[in-house]
């Protein structure tokens, strides 16, 4: 029984039939990481922008007619 020689790594992942270069697993993970990072950043920025646009200062409440606010002494 003859054993196969596995000392040389066979690189069949870059062979393509339609003349397009395939990218390695590491490149795919790197690209997916960048997409995830940019998506998370955009979600955080859009959430904070939405909060800022909805946080309009409240209008002062009108005082009822006939009542008057007086300042008390601070002693």
Secondary structure, DSSP 8 states (H G I E B T S, - for coil): ------SS----TT--SSS-----HHHHHHHHHHHHHHHHHHHHHHHHHHHHHH----------TT---------
